[in-house]
Amino acid sequence: MSASSSATAIIHLALAEARKCESSPTAFSVGCVLAVAPADDSEPIILSTGYSRELPGNTHAEANALAKLNALTPSQLQSLFPGNTPPSIDEILARVDVYTTMEPCSVRTSGLAPCADGLIAAGVRRCFIGVGEPPDFVKCEGAQKLKDAGIEVIWVAGLEEECLEVARRGHHT
């Protein structure tokens, strides 16, 4: 599978996560998948998933996926990376690719930390994005923040309309 078809397939998994969100008229429904390729030419291993409002506290998809990755036990890591001693979470994060249906937020009206800041702090490698965040609630500069921090940002073409439709479920038009 090529890198672009692999990215599209994983964004489809993120869309399935986004569809699990309880819709809200004042928030987007976003899905996120964290994956790592053991070698550059190998299929990515899905490490964790997340969606908006999945965990308590007005949480966002990327923050939830990161929290779930950070909560993996040594035995869970061993099952993801069989054979040798599994890498540490920090070693994994340095190779993580983030697949998110919508641009990671750069501003949170709730006062919680923005997802772009969390991804930067985690030290992820790349971020594949289905659609930019529209200005419905705030002006988002998440992709630029990631780029400025040295994280490669890749826009996945062809799914923008579907990502936006799922994100806006429950909104009044």
C-alpha positions as CSV (number, residue, x, y, z in Angstrom):
1,M,0.0,0.0,0.0
2,S,1.4,3.4,-0.9
3,A,2.0,6.1,1.7
4,S,-0.9,8.2,0.3
5,S,-3.4,5.2,0.2
6,S,-2.2,4.2,3.7
7,A,-2.9,7.7,5.0
8,T,-6.3,7.8,3.3
9,A,-7.2,4.4,4.9
10,I,-6.1,5.6,8.3
11,I,-8.1,8.9,8.0
12,H,-11.1,6.6,7.2
13,L,-10.4,4.9,10.6
14,A,-10.3,8.4,12.2
15,L,-13.6,9.3,10.5
16,A,-15.1,6.1,12.1
17,E,-13.9,7.4,15.5
18,A,-15.4,10.9,14.8
19,R,-18.8,9.3,14.0
20,K,-18.8,7.9,17.6
21,C,-18.9,11.4,19.0
22,E,-22.0,12.7,20.7
23,S,-22.9,15.6,18.5
24,S,-22.9,19.1,19.9
25,P,-24.1,22.4,18.4
26,T,-21.1,24.2,19.9
27,A,-18.2,21.8,19.1
28,F,-16.9,19.7,16.3
29,S,-16.9,15.9,16.1
30,V,-13.3,14.9,15.4
31,G,-11.6,11.5,15.2
32,C,-7.9,10.8,15.6
33,V,-5.6,7.7,15.1
34,L,-2.0,7.5,16.4
35,A,0.1,5.1,14.4
36,V,3.8,4.2,13.9
37,A,5.5,2.4,11.1
38,P,8.2,0.1,12.5
39,A,10.2,0.7,9.2
40,D,9.6,3.4,6.6
41,D,8.3,0.9,4.1
42,S,6.1,-1.1,6.5
43,E,2.4,-0.9,7.3
44,P,1.7,1.4,10.2
45,I,0.8,-0.1,13.6
46,I,-2.3,1.5,15.2
47,L,-1.3,2.5,18.7
48,S,-4.4,4.3,19.9
49,T,-7.6,6.2,18.8
50,G,-9.6,9.0,20.1
51,Y,-12.6,11.1,19.4
52,S,-14.1,14.3,20.7
53,R,-15.8,14.1,24.1
54,E,-14.8,10.4,24.5
55,L,-13.1,10.9,27.9
56,P,-14.6,13.1,30.6
57,G,-13.9,16.9,30.7
58,N,-14.8,18.4,27.3
59,T,-11.9,16.5,25.7
60,H,-10.7,16.6,22.1
61,A,-9.8,13.7,19.8
62,E,-6.0,14.2,19.7
63,A,-5.7,14.7,23.4
64,N,-7.7,11.5,24.0
65,A,-5.6,9.5,21.6
66,L,-2.4,10.8,23.3
67,A,-3.8,10.0,26.8
68,K,-4.7,6.4,25.7
69,L,-1.2,5.9,24.2
70,N,0.4,7.2,27.4
71,A,-1.7,4.8,29.4
72,L,-0.5,1.7,27.6
73,T,0.9,-0.9,29.9
74,P,4.2,-2.7,29.3
75,S,2.4,-5.9,28.3
76,Q,0.2,-3.9,25.8
77,L,3.4,-2.3,24.3
78,Q,4.9,-5.8,24.1
79,S,1.9,-7.1,22.1
80,L,2.2,-4.1,19.7
81,F,6.0,-4.6,19.3
82,P,6.5,-8.4,19.7
83,G,10.0,-9.9,19.7
84,N,12.4,-7.5,21.3
85,T,12.1,-5.2,24.3
86,P,9.3,-2.7,23.3
87,P,10.4,0.9,22.9
88,S,9.5,3.4,25.6
89,I,6.5,5.7,25.1
90,D,8.9,8.6,24.4
91,E,10.7,6.5,21.7
92,I,7.4,5.7,20.2
93,L,6.1,9.3,20.3
94,A,9.2,10.5,18.3
95,R,8.0,8.2,15.5
96,V,4.3,8.7,15.8
97,D,2.1,9.8,12.9
98,V,-1.1,11.5,13.9
99,Y,-4.1,11.1,11.6
100,T,-6.9,13.5,12.4
101,T,-10.1,14.3,10.6
102,M,-9.7,18.0,11.4
103,E,-6.7,20.4,12.0
104,P,-5.6,20.2,15.6
105,C,-6.9,23.2,17.6
106,S,-4.7,26.1,18.5
107,V,-7.2,27.8,20.8
108,R,-9.6,26.3,23.4
109,T,-12.4,28.5,24.5
110,S,-12.7,26.2,27.5
111,G,-9.3,27.2,28.8
112,L,-7.9,23.6,28.3
113,A,-4.6,23.1,26.5
114,P,-4.9,23.2,22.7
115,C,-4.3,19.9,20.9
116,A,-1.6,21.4,18.7
117,D,0.3,22.2,21.9
118,G,-0.2,18.7,23.2
119,L,1.1,17.1,20.0
120,I,4.2,19.5,20.0
121,A,4.9,18.6,23.7
122,A,4.5,14.9,22.9
123,G,7.1,15.2,20.1
124,V,5.2,13.5,17.4
125,R,6.8,13.1,13.9
126,R,4.0,14.0,11.4
127,C,0.4,15.0,11.3
128,F,-2.0,14.0,8.5
129,I,-5.0,16.2,8.4
130,G,-8.3,15.6,6.7
131,V,-9.6,19.2,6.7
132,G,-8.7,22.6,8.1
133,E,-10.7,23.8,11.0
134,P,-13.3,26.3,9.7
135,P,-13.8,29.6,11.6
136,D,-17.1,28.5,13.1
137,F,-15.9,29.1,16.7
138,V,-12.3,30.3,16.6
139,K,-9.5,31.2,14.2
140,C,-7.4,28.0,14.1
141,E,-3.7,28.1,13.5
142,G,-2.9,24.5,14.6
143,A,-1.2,23.4,11.4
144,Q,1.1,26.4,11.4
145,K,1.9,25.8,15.1
146,L,2.9,22.2,14.3
147,K,5.0,23.3,11.3
148,D,6.7,26.0,13.3
149,A,7.6,23.3,15.9
150,G,9.2,21.1,13.2
151,I,6.4,18.6,12.8
152,E,5.7,17.7,9.3
153,V,2.1,18.5,8.3
154,I,0.4,16.6,5.4
155,W,-3.0,17.5,4.1
156,V,-4.8,14.4,2.9
157,A,-6.7,15.4,-0.2
158,G,-10.1,14.1,-1.2
159,L,-11.8,13.7,2.2
160,E,-12.4,17.4,3.1
161,E,-16.1,17.3,2.5
162,E,-16.7,14.1,4.4
163,C,-14.5,15.2,7.3
164,L,-16.4,18.5,7.5
165,E,-19.8,16.9,7.3
166,V,-19.0,14.5,10.1
167,A,-17.4,17.4,12.2
168,R,-20.5,19.5,11.9
169,R,-23.1,16.9,12.9
170,G,-25.6,18.5,15.2
171,H,-24.8,22.0,14.1
172,H,-27.6,24.3,12.9
173,T,-27.0,25.5,9.4
